[in-house]
Amino acid sequence: MHEYSVTESLLALALEKAGEANAARITRVNLVLGEISGIVGECVRLYFDLLSRDTIASGAELAYETIPTQLRCNKCDKVYTPQDGSWACPDCSEIGLEIVAGRECYLESIEVE
């Protein structure tokens, strides 16, 4: 259910930026969501439709790009995408790692009239 509060924040930011641009209407909202962010895009879309009613974002298209998980091995420095549920480095089998992509959740852009 944390998608509700995330969507509230994203919509508030979009409305703020549209106001700064003196926009009459928001036609599209573009989000970036990481694969392991814990945010479900379809839930955000559902809440966005609900929360944007009676605002200049009502009826706006909500689009999101999902960023895949990428890890960096702490031993050999290889950057890789985990495969088949294994997060071990494919080159050296090290388990020590740093998450370098996949936790994103941000408003990339809005389109307005």
Biopython code that builds the backbone (N, CA, C, O; Angstrom):
import numpy as np
from Bio.PDB.StructureBuilder import StructureBuilder

atoms = [
    (1, "MET", "N", (0.818, -1.196, 0.000)),
    (1, "MET", "CA", (0.000, 0.000, 0.000)),
    (1, "MET", "C", (0.862, 1.260, 0.000)),
    (1, "MET", "O", (0.328, 2.366, -0.090)),
    (2, "HIS", "N", (2.194, 1.114, 0.100)),
    (2, "HIS", "CA", (3.049, 2.297, 0.066)),
    (2, "HIS", "C", (2.997, 2.997, -1.287)),
    (2, "HIS", "O", (3.426, 4.145, -1.401)),
    (3, "GLU", "N", (2.470, 2.315, -2.330)),
    (3, "GLU", "CA", (2.324, 2.964, -3.632)),
    (3, "GLU", "C", (1.403, 4.179, -3.545)),
    (3, "GLU", "O", (1.570, 5.141, -4.295)),
    (4, "TYR", "N", (0.429, 4.138, -2.626)),
    (4, "TYR", "CA", (-0.502, 5.264, -2.486)),
    (4, "TYR", "C", (0.255, 6.531, -2.097)),
    (4, "TYR", "O", (0.092, 7.568, -2.740)),
    (5, "SER", "N", (1.077, 6.462, -1.056)),
    (5, "SER", "CA", (1.804, 7.655, -0.619)),
    (5, "SER", "C", (2.865, 8.078, -1.633)),
    (5, "SER", "O", (3.115, 9.271, -1.806)),
    (6, "VAL", "N", (3.489, 7.111, -2.305)),
    (6, "VAL", "CA", (4.456, 7.441, -3.361)),
    (6, "VAL", "C", (3.746, 8.173, -4.492)),
    (6, "VAL", "O", (4.257, 9.164, -5.014)),
    (7, "THR", "N", (2.573, 7.686, -4.868)),
    (7, "THR", "CA", (1.805, 8.315, -5.944)),
    (7, "THR", "C", (1.353, 9.711, -5.537)),
    (7, "THR", "O", (1.375, 10.627, -6.359)),
    (8, "GLU", "N", (0.950, 9.887, -4.302)),
    (8, "GLU", "CA", (0.582, 11.227, -3.816)),
    (8, "GLU", "C", (1.747, 12.197, -3.986)),
    (8, "GLU", "O", (1.563, 13.319, -4.457)),
    (9, "SER", "N", (2.928, 11.768, -3.607)),
    (9, "SER", "CA", (4.119, 12.623, -3.711)),
    (9, "SER", "C", (4.470, 12.921, -5.162)),
    (9, "SER", "O", (4.787, 14.061, -5.503)),
    (10, "LEU", "N", (4.415, 11.907, -6.017)),
    (10, "LEU", "CA", (4.722, 12.111, -7.434)),
    (10, "LEU", "C", (3.725, 13.059, -8.085)),
    (10, "LEU", "O", (4.111, 13.932, -8.862)),
    (11, "LEU", "N", (2.438, 12.890, -7.769)),
    (11, "LEU", "CA", (1.417, 13.769, -8.325)),
    (11, "LEU", "C", (1.605, 15.195, -7.821)),
    (11, "LEU", "O", (1.487, 16.142, -8.598)),
    (12, "ALA", "N", (1.893, 15.360, -6.538)),
    (12, "ALA", "CA", (2.123, 16.700, -5.984)),
    (12, "ALA", "C", (3.292, 17.383, -6.688)),
    (12, "ALA", "O", (3.225, 18.573, -6.995)),
    (13, "LEU", "N", (4.352, 16.638, -6.941)),
    (13, "LEU", "CA", (5.508, 17.198, -7.643)),
    (13, "LEU", "C", (5.147, 17.577, -9.072)),
    (13, "LEU", "O", (5.529, 18.648, -9.544)),
    (14, "ALA", "N", (4.414, 16.707, -9.767)),
    (14, "ALA", "CA", (4.003, 17.001, -11.143)),
    (14, "ALA", "C", (3.122, 18.255, -11.186)),
    (14, "ALA", "O", (3.288, 19.101, -12.065)),
    (15, "LEU", "N", (2.199, 18.371, -10.249)),
    (15, "LEU", "CA", (1.318, 19.544, -10.203)),
    (15, "LEU", "C", (2.111, 20.811, -9.883)),
    (15, "LEU", "O", (1.838, 21.873, -10.443)),
    (16, "GLU", "N", (3.080, 20.702, -8.995)),
    (16, "GLU", "CA", (3.928, 21.843, -8.667)),
    (16, "GLU", "C", (4.704, 22.325, -9.898)),
    (16, "GLU", "O", (4.738, 23.520, -10.192)),
    (17, "LYS", "N", (5.325, 21.380, -10.610)),
    (17, "LYS", "CA", (6.116, 21.739, -11.796)),
    (17, "LYS", "C", (5.220, 22.283, -12.913)),
    (17, "LYS", "O", (5.611, 23.210, -13.624)),
    (18, "ALA", "N", (4.033, 21.716, -13.069)),
    (18, "ALA", "CA", (3.096, 22.230, -14.076)),
    (18, "ALA", "C", (2.661, 23.647, -13.718)),
    (18, "ALA", "O", (2.518, 24.496, -14.598)),
    (19, "GLY", "N", (2.452, 23.902, -12.432)),
    (19, "GLY", "CA", (2.104, 25.245, -11.983)),
    (19, "GLY", "C", (3.210, 26.242, -12.270)),
    (19, "GLY", "O", (2.940, 27.365, -12.696)),
    (20, "GLU", "N", (4.453, 25.842, -12.040)),
    (20, "GLU", "CA", (5.599, 26.710, -12.327)),
    (20, "GLU", "C", (5.681, 27.053, -13.807)),
    (20, "GLU", "O", (6.168, 28.121, -14.178)),
    (21, "ALA", "N", (5.200, 26.141, -14.654)),
    (21, "ALA", "CA", (5.229, 26.360, -16.107)),
    (21, "ALA", "C", (3.940, 27.013, -16.606)),
    (21, "ALA", "O", (3.763, 27.196, -17.810)),
    (22, "ASN", "N", (3.040, 27.363, -15.684)),
    (22, "ASN", "CA", (1.737, 27.942, -16.041)),
    (22, "ASN", "C", (0.966, 27.059, -17.017)),
    (22, "ASN", "O", (0.307, 27.561, -17.927)),
    (23, "ALA", "N", (1.048, 25.768, -16.831)),
    (23, "ALA", "CA", (0.380, 24.807, -17.714)),
    (23, "ALA", "C", (-1.107, 24.735, -17.384)),
    (23, "ALA", "O", (-1.513, 24.841, -16.227)),
    (24, "ALA", "N", (-1.891, 24.554, -18.416)),
    (24, "ALA", "CA", (-3.335, 24.397, -18.233)),
    (24, "ALA", "C", (-3.691, 22.949, -17.936)),
    (24, "ALA", "O", (-4.700, 22.659, -17.293)),
    (25, "ARG", "N", (-2.835, 22.036, -18.423)),
    (25, "ARG", "CA", (-3.161, 20.616, -18.283)),
    (25, "ARG", "C", (-1.893, 19.789, -18.378)),
    (25, "ARG", "O", (-0.989, 20.108, -19.151)),
    (26, "ILE", "N", (-1.830, 18.718, -17.585)),
    (26, "ILE", "CA", (-0.761, 17.714, -17.698)),
    (26, "ILE", "C", (-1.305, 16.605, -18.580)),
    (26, "ILE", "O", (-2.366, 16.045, -18.301)),
    (27, "THR", "N", (-0.572, 16.285, -19.654)),
    (27, "THR", "CA", (-1.034, 15.250, -20.580)),
    (27, "THR", "C", (-0.334, 13.908, -20.378)),
    (27, "THR", "O", (-0.873, 12.859, -20.731)),
    (28, "ARG", "N", (0.866, 13.949, -19.809)),
    (28, "ARG", "CA", (1.628, 12.705, -19.616)),
    (28, "ARG", "C", (2.591, 12.879, -18.456)),
    (28, "ARG", "O", (3.182, 13.943, -18.272)),
    (29, "VAL", "N", (2.739, 11.813, -17.675)),
    (29, "VAL", "CA", (3.692, 11.770, -16.565)),
    (29, "VAL", "C", (4.584, 10.559, -16.807)),
    (29, "VAL", "O", (4.096, 9.444, -16.991)),
    (30, "ASN", "N", (5.899, 10.788, -16.806)),
    (30, "ASN", "CA", (6.873, 9.732, -17.062)),
    (30, "ASN", "C", (7.667, 9.433, -15.791)),
    (30, "ASN", "O", (8.316, 10.312, -15.224)),
    (31, "LEU", "N", (7.601, 8.180, -15.359)),
    (31, "LEU", "CA", (8.275, 7.738, -14.142)),
    (31, "LEU", "C", (9.374, 6.744, -14.473)),
    (31, "LEU", "O", (9.355, 6.103, -15.524)),
    (32, "VAL", "N", (10.323, 6.624, -13.569)),
    (32, "VAL", "CA", (11.341, 5.587, -13.635)),
    (32, "VAL", "C", (11.230, 4.792, -12.337)),
    (32, "VAL", "O", (11.300, 5.351, -11.243)),
    (33, "LEU", "N", (11.056, 3.477, -12.478)),
    (33, "LEU", "CA", (10.914, 2.581, -11.332)),
    (33, "LEU", "C", (11.929, 1.459, -11.430)),
    (33, "LEU", "O", (12.009, 0.774, -12.450)),
    (34, "GLY", "N", (12.690, 1.272, -10.393)),
    (34, "GLY", "CA", (13.654, 0.173, -10.352)),
    (34, "GLY", "C", (12.971, -1.149, -10.089)),
    (34, "GLY", "O", (11.963, -1.220, -9.385)),
    (35, "GLU", "N", (13.527, -2.179, -10.656)),
    (35, "GLU", "CA", (12.984, -3.532, -10.535)),
    (35, "GLU", "C", (12.842, -3.985, -9.077)),
    (35, "GLU", "O", (11.914, -4.724, -8.749)),
    (36, "ILE", "N", (13.751, -3.547, -8.206)),
    (36, "ILE", "CA", (13.684, -3.957, -6.802)),
    (36, "ILE", "C", (13.324, -2.781, -5.890)),
    (36, "ILE", "O", (13.649, -2.793, -4.703)),
    (37, "SER", "N", (12.660, -1.778, -6.438)),
    (37, "SER", "CA", (12.264, -0.611, -5.641)),
    (37, "SER", "C", (11.124, -0.928, -4.684)),
    (37, "SER", "O", (10.903, -0.209, -3.709)),
    (38, "GLY", "N", (10.406, -2.001, -4.966)),
    (38, "GLY", "CA", (9.245, -2.330, -4.154)),
    (38, "GLY", "C", (7.992, -1.609, -4.607)),
    (38, "GLY", "O", (6.939, -1.744, -3.983)),
    (39, "ILE", "N", (8.089, -0.847, -5.684)),
    (39, "ILE", "CA", (6.959, -0.086, -6.207)),
    (39, "ILE", "C", (6.395, -0.828, -7.419)),
    (39, "ILE", "O", (7.124, -1.137, -8.362)),
    (40, "VAL", "N", (5.095, -1.107, -7.384)),
    (40, "VAL", "CA", (4.427, -1.812, -8.478)),
    (40, "VAL", "C", (3.799, -0.767, -9.399)),
    (40, "VAL", "O", (2.897, -0.030, -9.001)),
    (41, "GLY", "N", (4.287, -0.718, -10.624)),
    (41, "GLY", "CA", (3.847, 0.291, -11.583)),
    (41, "GLY", "C", (2.347, 0.322, -11.808)),
    (41, "GLY", "O", (1.758, 1.399, -11.898)),
    (42, "GLU", "N", (1.732, -0.825, -11.900)),
    (42, "GLU", "CA", (0.284, -0.870, -12.139)),
    (42, "GLU", "C", (-0.496, -0.304, -10.950)),
    (42, "GLU", "O", (-1.560, 0.287, -11.134)),
    (43, "CYS", "N", (0.019, -0.478, -9.750)),
    (43, "CYS", "CA", (-0.623, 0.110, -8.572)),
    (43, "CYS", "C", (-0.497, 1.634, -8.607)),
    (43, "CYS", "O", (-1.448, 2.350, -8.294)),
    (44, "VAL", "N", (0.678, 2.118, -8.988)),
    (44, "VAL", "CA", (0.866, 3.563, -9.118)),
    (44, "VAL", "C", (-0.114, 4.114, -10.143)),
    (44, "VAL", "O", (-0.722, 5.162, -9.922)),
    (45, "ARG", "N", (-0.269, 3.421, -11.257)),
    (45, "ARG", "CA", (-1.197, 3.864, -12.304)),
    (45, "ARG", "C", (-2.628, 3.942, -11.755)),
    (45, "ARG", "O", (-3.334, 4.921, -12.000)),
    (46, "LEU", "N", (-3.046, 2.934, -11.029)),
    (46, "LEU", "CA", (-4.391, 2.912, -10.458)),
    (46, "LEU", "C", (-4.590, 4.088, -9.494)),
    (46, "LEU", "O", (-5.592, 4.799, -9.576)),
    (47, "TYR", "N", (-3.637, 4.287, -8.585)),
    (47, "TYR", "CA", (-3.742, 5.387, -7.630)),
    (47, "TYR", "C", (-3.636, 6.744, -8.327)),
    (47, "TYR", "O", (-4.295, 7.704, -7.926)),
    (48, "PHE", "N", (-2.816, 6.822, -9.357)),
    (48, "PHE", "CA", (-2.681, 8.083, -10.086)),
    (48, "PHE", "C", (-4.025, 8.479, -10.696)),
    (48, "PHE", "O", (-4.439, 9.634, -10.594)),
    (49, "ASP", "N", (-4.701, 7.526, -11.325)),
    (49, "ASP", "CA", (-6.011, 7.815, -11.916)),
    (49, "ASP", "C", (-6.986, 8.300, -10.850)),
    (49, "ASP", "O", (-7.762, 9.223, -11.097)),
    (50, "LEU", "N", (-6.955, 7.696, -9.684)),
    (50, "LEU", "CA", (-7.847, 8.068, -8.589)),
    (50, "LEU", "C", (-7.482, 9.443, -8.018)),
    (50, "LEU", "O", (-8.350, 10.301, -7.858)),
    (51, "LEU", "N", (-6.217, 9.647, -7.716)),
    (51, "LEU", "CA", (-5.785, 10.878, -7.054)),
    (51, "LEU", "C", (-5.782, 12.106, -7.969)),
    (51, "LEU", "O", (-5.904, 13.236, -7.495)),
    (52, "SER", "N", (-5.643, 11.887, -9.267)),
    (52, "SER", "CA", (-5.551, 13.024, -10.187)),
    (52, "SER", "C", (-6.913, 13.580, -10.594)),
    (52, "SER", "O", (-6.986, 14.624, -11.243)),
    (53, "ARG", "N", (-7.980, 12.899, -10.221)),
    (53, "ARG", "CA", (-9.314, 13.423, -10.525)),
    (53, "ARG", "C", (-9.447, 14.831, -9.960)),
    (53, "ARG", "O", (-8.936, 15.132, -8.881)),
    (54, "ASP", "N", (-10.130, 15.676, -10.693)),
    (54, "ASP", "CA", (-10.367, 17.068, -10.280)),
    (54, "ASP", "C", (-9.079, 17.879, -10.177)),
    (54, "ASP", "O", (-9.027, 18.872, -9.451)),
    (55, "THR", "N", (-8.038, 17.461, -10.899)),
    (55, "THR", "CA", (-6.801, 18.248, -10.983)),
    (55, "THR", "C", (-6.485, 18.438, -12.469)),
    (55, "THR", "O", (-7.150, 17.859, -13.328)),
    (56, "ILE", "N", (-5.481, 19.242, -12.762)),
    (56, "ILE", "CA", (-5.088, 19.427, -14.166)),
    (56, "ILE", "C", (-4.389, 18.195, -14.735)),
    (56, "ILE", "O", (-4.054, 18.160, -15.919)),
    (57, "ALA", "N", (-4.171, 17.195, -13.901)),
    (57, "ALA", "CA", (-3.569, 15.937, -14.366)),
    (57, "ALA", "C", (-4.621, 14.871, -14.673)),
    (57, "ALA", "O", (-4.277, 13.764, -15.088)),
    (58, "SER", "N", (-5.883, 15.193, -14.473)),
    (58, "SER", "CA", (-6.952, 14.225, -14.726)),
    (58, "SER", "C", (-6.909, 13.776, -16.182)),
    (58, "SER", "O", (-6.882, 14.601, -17.095)),
    (59, "GLY", "N", (-6.904, 12.482, -16.385)),
    (59, "GLY", "CA", (-6.857, 11.925, -17.727)),
    (59, "GLY", "C", (-5.465, 11.835, -18.335)),
    (59, "GLY", "O", (-5.308, 11.358, -19.459)),
    (60, "ALA", "N", (-4.455, 12.288, -17.602)),
    (60, "ALA", "CA", (-3.082, 12.227, -18.119)),
    (60, "ALA", "C", (-2.632, 10.775, -18.240)),
    (60, "ALA", "O", (-3.021, 9.920, -17.445)),
    (61, "GLU", "N", (-1.819, 10.520, -19.232)),
    (61, "GLU", "CA", (-1.228, 9.191, -19.396)),
    (61, "GLU", "C", (-0.081, 9.052, -18.400)),
    (61, "GLU", "O", (0.734, 9.962, -18.254)),
    (62, "LEU", "N", (-0.021, 7.930, -17.729)),
    (62, "LEU", "CA", (1.081, 7.645, -16.824)),
    (62, "LEU", "C", (1.914, 6.544, -17.458)),
    (62, "LEU", "O", (1.423, 5.444, -17.712)),
    (63, "ALA", "N", (3.172, 6.851, -17.710)),
    (63, "ALA", "CA", (4.076, 5.865, -18.305)),
    (63, "ALA", "C", (5.235, 5.648, -17.347)),
    (63, "ALA", "O", (5.660, 6.570, -16.650)),
    (64, "TYR", "N", (5.740, 4.426, -17.318)),
    (64, "TYR", "CA", (6.895, 4.176, -16.468)),
    (64, "TYR", "C", (7.858, 3.228, -17.166)),
    (64, "TYR", "O", (7.469, 2.314, -17.893)),
    (65, "GLU", "N", (9.128, 3.490, -16.909)),
    (65, "GLU", "CA", (10.203, 2.638, -17.401)),
    (65, "GLU", "C", (10.730, 1.859, -16.201)),
    (65, "GLU", "O", (10.974, 2.436, -15.141)),
    (66, "THR", "N", (10.902, 0.566, -16.365)),
    (66, "THR", "CA", (11.433, -0.262, -15.294)),
    (66, "THR", "C", (12.929, -0.483, -15.531)),
    (66, "THR", "O", (13.341, -0.976, -16.581)),
    (67, "ILE", "N", (13.721, -0.110, -14.543)),
    (67, "ILE", "CA", (15.175, -0.265, -14.617)),
    (67, "ILE", "C", (15.554, -1.612, -14.002)),
    (67, "ILE", "O", (15.203, -1.885, -12.854)),
    (68, "PRO", "N", (16.266, -2.458, -14.753)),
    (68, "PRO", "CA", (16.656, -3.763, -14.210)),
    (68, "PRO", "C", (17.703, -3.625, -13.098)),
    (68, "PRO", "O", (18.431, -2.636, -13.020)),
    (69, "THR", "N", (17.750, -4.627, -12.264)),
    (69, "THR", "CA", (18.736, -4.675, -11.183)),
    (69, "THR", "C", (20.127, -4.880, -11.773)),
    (69, "THR", "O", (20.331, -5.728, -12.642)),
    (70, "GLN", "N", (21.078, -4.086, -11.284)),
    (70, "GLN", "CA", (22.476, -4.277, -11.647)),
    (70, "GLN", "C", (23.293, -4.277, -10.369)),
    (70, "GLN", "O", (23.054, -3.488, -9.455)),
    (71, "LEU", "N", (24.255, -5.172, -10.325)),
    (71, "LEU", "CA", (25.103, -5.348, -9.149)),
    (71, "LEU", "C", (26.562, -5.172, -9.533)),
    (71, "LEU", "O", (26.948, -5.407, -10.678)),
    (72, "ARG", "N", (27.374, -4.754, -8.559)),
    (72, "ARG", "CA", (28.823, -4.673, -8.764)),
    (72, "ARG", "C", (29.483, -5.575, -7.733)),
    (72, "ARG", "O", (29.238, -5.459, -6.532)),
    (73, "CYS", "N", (30.319, -6.468, -8.224)),
    (73, "CYS", "CA", (31.044, -7.395, -7.356)),
    (73, "CYS", "C", (32.107, -6.620, -6.571)),
    (73, "CYS", "O", (32.868, -5.839, -7.143)),
    (74, "ASN", "N", (32.149, -6.845, -5.268)),
    (74, "ASN", "CA", (33.148, -6.172, -4.424)),
    (74, "ASN", "C", (34.546, -6.762, -4.584)),
    (74, "ASN", "O", (35.530, -6.140, -4.186)),
    (75, "LYS", "N", (34.639, -7.949, -5.160)),
    (75, "LYS", "CA", (35.943, -8.602, -5.311)),
    (75, "LYS", "C", (36.588, -8.261, -6.658)),
    (75, "LYS", "O", (37.739, -7.825, -6.703)),
    (76, "CYS", "N", (35.842, -8.462, -7.762)),
    (76, "CYS", "CA", (36.447, -8.271, -9.091)),
    (76, "CYS", "C", (35.915, -7.042, -9.833)),
    (76, "CYS", "O", (36.371, -6.736, -10.936)),
    (77, "ASP", "N", (34.948, -6.335, -9.228)),
    (77, "ASP", "CA", (34.402, -5.085, -9.763)),
    (77, "ASP", "C", (33.520, -5.261, -11.001)),
    (77, "ASP", "O", (33.178, -4.275, -11.653)),
    (78, "LYS", "N", (33.151, -6.480, -11.328)),
    (78, "LYS", "CA", (32.279, -6.711, -12.478)),
    (78, "LYS", "C", (30.874, -6.185, -12.170)),
    (78, "LYS", "O", (30.351, -6.390, -11.075)),
    (79, "VAL", "N", (30.268, -5.499, -13.160)),
    (79, "VAL", "CA", (28.878, -5.063, -13.059)),
    (79, "VAL", "C", (28.043, -6.053, -13.861)),
    (79, "VAL", "O", (28.350, -6.348, -15.016)),
    (80, "TYR", "N", (26.975, -6.566, -13.230)),
    (80, "TYR", "CA", (26.177, -7.608, -13.873)),
    (80, "TYR", "C", (24.730, -7.549, -13.406)),
    (80, "TYR", "O", (24.405, -6.934, -12.390)),
    (81, "THR", "N", (23.876, -8.206, -14.175)),
    (81, "THR", "CA", (22.468, -8.381, -13.833)),
    (81, "THR", "C", (22.303, -9.787, -13.278)),
    (81, "THR", "O", (22.713, -10.752, -13.924)),
    (82, "PRO", "N", (21.706, -9.927, -12.085)),
    (82, "PRO", "CA", (21.547, -11.275, -11.529)),
    (82, "PRO", "C", (20.694, -12.154, -12.441)),
    (82, "PRO", "O", (19.729, -11.691, -13.049)),
    (83, "GLN", "N", (21.065, -13.418, -12.524)),
    (83, "GLN", "CA", (20.364, -14.377, -13.382)),
    (83, "GLN", "C", (19.844, -15.544, -12.553)),
    (83, "GLN", "O", (20.512, -16.011, -11.631)),
    (84, "ASP", "N", (18.662, -16.002, -12.885)),
    (84, "ASP", "CA", (18.069, -17.192, -12.264)),
    (84, "ASP", "C", (18.039, -17.121, -10.738)),
    (84, "ASP", "O", (18.207, -18.137, -10.064)),
    (85, "GLY", "N", (17.825, -15.925, -10.196)),
    (85, "GLY", "CA", (17.715, -15.759, -8.749)),
    (85, "GLY", "C", (19.032, -15.758, -8.001)),
    (85, "GLY", "O", (19.043, -15.604, -6.779)),
    (86, "SER", "N", (20.139, -15.924, -8.698)),
    (86, "SER", "CA", (21.449, -15.929, -8.043)),
    (86, "SER", "C", (22.088, -14.551, -8.146)),
    (86, "SER", "O", (22.224, -13.989, -9.233)),
    (87, "TRP", "N", (22.478, -14.019, -6.989)),
    (87, "TRP", "CA", (23.135, -12.717, -6.977)),
    (87, "TRP", "C", (24.661, -12.851, -6.891)),
    (87, "TRP", "O", (25.360, -11.842, -6.802)),
    (88, "ALA", "N", (25.176, -14.061, -6.915)),
    (88, "ALA", "CA", (26.624, -14.274, -6.888)),
    (88, "ALA", "C", (27.229, -13.791, -8.206)),
    (88, "ALA", "O", (26.603, -13.884, -9.262)),
    (89, "CYS", "N", (28.443, -13.278, -8.125)),
    (89, "CYS", "CA", (29.141, -12.792, -9.316)),
    (89, "CYS", "C", (29.333, -13.935, -10.320)),
    (89, "CYS", "O", (29.807, -15.008, -9.946)),
    (90, "PRO", "N", (28.975, -13.718, -11.573)),
    (90, "PRO", "CA", (29.141, -14.779, -12.568)),
    (90, "PRO", "C", (30.613, -15.046, -12.922)),
    (90, "PRO", "O", (30.930, -16.102, -13.470)),
    (91, "ASP", "N", (31.508, -14.104, -12.616)),
    (91, "ASP", "CA", (32.922, -14.294, -12.945)),
    (91, "ASP", "C", (33.711, -14.975, -11.828)),
    (91, "ASP", "O", (34.493, -15.891, -12.082)),
    (92, "CYS", "N", (33.499, -14.520, -10.578)),
    (92, "CYS", "CA", (34.332, -15.046, -9.480)),
    (92, "CYS", "C", (33.519, -15.724, -8.377)),
    (92, "CYS", "O", (34.094, -16.218, -7.407)),
    (93, "SER", "N", (32.199, -15.753, -8.509)),
    (93, "SER", "CA", (31.276, -16.387, -7.554)),
    (93, "SER", "C", (31.206, -15.693, -6.189)),
    (93, "SER", "O", (30.610, -16.227, -5.253)),
    (94, "GLU", "N", (31.806, -14.516, -6.075)),
    (94, "GLU", "CA", (31.749, -13.741, -4.824)),
    (94, "GLU", "C", (30.295, -13.341, -4.539)),
    (94, "GLU", "O", (29.531, -13.054, -5.461)),
    (95, "ILE", "N", (29.928, -13.326, -3.269)),
    (95, "ILE", "CA", (28.578, -12.925, -2.886)),
    (95, "ILE", "C", (28.561, -11.477, -2.400)),
    (95, "ILE", "O", (27.500, -10.852, -2.382)),
    (96, "GLY", "N", (29.694, -10.940, -2.013)),
    (96, "GLY", "CA", (29.759, -9.537, -1.597)),
    (96, "GLY", "C", (29.517, -8.643, -2.794)),
    (96, "GLY", "O", (30.212, -8.743, -3.805)),
    (97, "LEU", "N", (28.525, -7.763, -2.677)),
    (97, "LEU", "CA", (28.157, -6.954, -3.831)),
    (97, "LEU", "C", (27.591, -5.612, -3.407)),
    (97, "LEU", "O", (27.263, -5.385, -2.242)),
    (98, "GLU", "N", (27.487, -4.738, -4.384)),
    (98, "GLU", "CA", (26.864, -3.429, -4.212)),
    (98, "GLU", "C", (25.753, -3.327, -5.252)),
    (98, "GLU", "O", (25.968, -3.666, -6.416)),
    (99, "ILE", "N", (24.580, -2.868, -4.857)),
    (99, "ILE", "CA", (23.489, -2.650, -5.815)),
    (99, "ILE", "C", (23.743, -1.301, -6.478)),
    (99, "ILE", "O", (23.800, -0.275, -5.801)),
    (100, "VAL", "N", (23.897, -1.301, -7.806)),
    (100, "VAL", "CA", (24.176, -0.052, -8.516)),
    (100, "VAL", "C", (22.985, 0.445, -9.326)),
    (100, "VAL", "O", (22.978, 1.595, -9.766)),
    (101, "ALA", "N", (21.984, -0.396, -9.530)),
    (101, "ALA", "CA", (20.765, 0.039, -10.237)),
    (101, "ALA", "C", (19.631, -0.909, -9.857)),
    (101, "ALA", "O", (19.849, -2.075, -9.528)),
    (102, "GLY", "N", (18.427, -0.377, -9.913)),
    (102, "GLY", "CA", (17.253, -1.189, -9.652)),
    (102, "GLY", "C", (16.402, -0.709, -8.497)),
    (102, "GLY", "O", (15.316, -1.240, -8.265)),
    (103, "ARG", "N", (16.887, 0.306, -7.755)),
    (103, "ARG", "CA", (16.111, 0.833, -6.626)),
    (103, "ARG", "C", (15.470, 2.182, -6.946)),
    (103, "ARG", "O", (14.892, 2.810, -6.059)),
    (104, "GLU", "N", (15.560, 2.629, -8.176)),
    (104, "GLU", "CA", (15.070, 3.945, -8.559)),
    (104, "GLU", "C", (13.559, 4.093, -8.387)),
    (104, "GLU", "O", (12.803, 3.131, -8.526)),
    (105, "CYS", "N", (13.147, 5.296, -8.086)),
    (105, "CYS", "CA", (11.729, 5.661, -8.078)),
    (105, "CYS", "C", (11.694, 7.177, -8.163)),
    (105, "CYS", "O", (11.853, 7.869, -7.157)),
    (106, "TYR", "N", (11.484, 7.695, -9.384)),
    (106, "TYR", "CA", (11.454, 9.144, -9.524)),
    (106, "TYR", "C", (10.620, 9.584, -10.720)),
    (106, "TYR", "O", (10.362, 8.818, -11.648)),
    (107, "LEU", "N", (10.211, 10.846, -10.661)),
    (107, "LEU", "CA", (9.480, 11.493, -11.737)),
    (107, "LEU", "C", (10.508, 11.974, -12.747)),
    (107, "LEU", "O", (11.298, 12.873, -12.460)),
    (108, "GLU", "N", (10.494, 11.370, -13.933)),
    (108, "GLU", "CA", (11.489, 11.735, -14.945)),
    (108, "GLU", "C", (11.081, 13.008, -15.674)),
    (108, "GLU", "O", (11.912, 13.894, -15.874)),
    (109, "SER", "N", (9.814, 13.115, -16.076)),
    (109, "SER", "CA", (9.358, 14.299, -16.799)),
    (109, "SER", "C", (7.841, 14.333, -16.844)),
    (109, "SER", "O", (7.165, 13.343, -16.565)),
    (110, "ILE", "N", (7.327, 15.498, -17.203)),
    (110, "ILE", "CA", (5.903, 15.638, -17.439)),
    (110, "ILE", "C", (5.720, 16.352, -18.781)),
    (110, "ILE", "O", (6.578, 17.125, -19.209)),
    (111, "GLU", "N", (4.613, 16.085, -19.421)),
    (111, "GLU", "CA", (4.254, 16.782, -20.651)),
    (111, "GLU", "C", (2.986, 17.576, -20.354)),
    (111, "GLU", "O", (2.046, 17.064, -19.746)),
    (112, "VAL", "N", (2.975, 18.837, -20.795)),
    (112, "VAL", "CA", (1.874, 19.731, -20.460)),
    (112, "VAL", "C", (1.366, 20.477, -21.694)),
    (112, "VAL", "O", (2.019, 20.519, -22.737)),
    (113, "GLU", "N", (0.192, 21.058, -21.539)),
    (113, "GLU", "CA", (-0.366, 21.951, -22.569)),
    (113, "GLU", "C", (-0.414, 23.344, -21.987)),
    (113, "GLU", "O", (-0.847, 24.280, -22.660)),
]
sb = StructureBuilder()
sb.init_structure("model")
sb.init_model(0)
sb.init_chain("A")
sb.init_seg("    ")
for serial, (resi, resn, name, xyz) in enumerate(atoms, 1):
    if name == "N":
        sb.init_residue(resn, " ", resi, " ")
    sb.init_atom(name, np.array(xyz, "f"), 0.0, 1.0, " ", f" {name:<3s}", serial, name[0])
structure = sb.get_structure()
